[in-house]
Amino acid sequence: MQYLYGMILTGAALWAASLALSVLALFWSSRGGAWRPLASVLAAILALVISYFGTARFRFTYRRTVNQSHWGFDSKWFFWFSLALAAGALVAALCSVVAGQARRRRG
């Protein structure tokens, strides 16, 4: 049972980290500054990688039969939202970088 709790805790920590990195990337891409565009791109890429591994590689499934009824838990469904959020954060971060480059060129 300790293994089960450890897997749930690991999955929840990775999911929370990917959500936090995505929100942080969105926050940084909406603010100006010298280091924020690069940091937002890196945070979004890291969130995207964590979310990808959560949907494709790190899949925790648990199935059980209780009183002739079947129920199960699959962790990949939690990571689909964070994958979409990370992709949106990456797009926003890249748009922020491109807009910053265009502002610097204009003067």
N, C-alpha and C positions, 0 to 999 in steps of 0.2 A: 504494500500500500504506500510505502514511502516513495517508491519509484513513481507511482501514479501522481502523487502530490508534487514531486520534483518536476515532472514533465509539465503539469498544469502551470506551476509557478514559472518555469522557463518560458513556456509559450505566452503567458500573460505578460511577462517582463519584456519579451521581444515585441509583442504587439503594442504595449504602452510606449516603448522606445520609438517604434516606427511612427506612431501617432504624434508623439512629442516632437520628433525631428521634423515631421511634415508641417506641423503648426509653426514651429520655430522658423523653418525655411520660408513659409508664407509671411510671417511677421517681418523677417529680415528683408525679404524682397520688396516689401511695401515701404520700407524706410530707406532713407539715403545714408550715405556714409562711404568711406573708402574701402572698408573691409567687408561690409555686409553683403554685397552681391556675390562675392566669391564664397563666403561662408554659407549663404543660402543655397547656392548650387551644390556645395559639398554635403550639406545637411539633407537636401532633397535626394541626392544620389544615394547616400547612406540609407535613408528611409526606404527608397525604392529597392535596394538590395535586400534589406531585412524583410520587406514585404514579399518580395519574390521568393526568398527562401522559406517564408512562412506559408506561402501557397503551394509551392512545388516540392520543396525538399524537407522542411520540418513540418511534417503532418502528424499530428497526434490524434489518433482515432480510438474511441472506446465504445464498445457495444455490449449491451447486457440484456438479458431476458428476465423479466420479473412478472410473475403471474400470467404467463403466456403473452405478454406484450413486450415488444422490442423497442428499445430506445438506444440512441447513440449520440456520440459527440465527435465532431470533426473540426479541428482547429483551423482548417484552411478557409472556412467561411468568414472568420473574424479578420483574416488578412486581406480579403478582397477589398474592403472599404479602405484600409490603410494603403493598399496598392494604388487605388484610384486617387486618394488624397496625395500620395507621394508623387504620382505622375502630374497632377495639377500643380503641386508645389514646384516641381522641376520646370514646368512650362512657365510659371510665374517668375521663377528665379532667372531663367534664361531671357525672358522678356525684359526683366529689370536690368540685366547685364547689357543687352543690346541697346536699350534706351539710354543707359549711362554712357555707353560708347558714343552714341549719336550726339548726346549733349556735349561731350568733351570735344568732338570734332567741330561742332558749330561754334564753340568758344564759350 
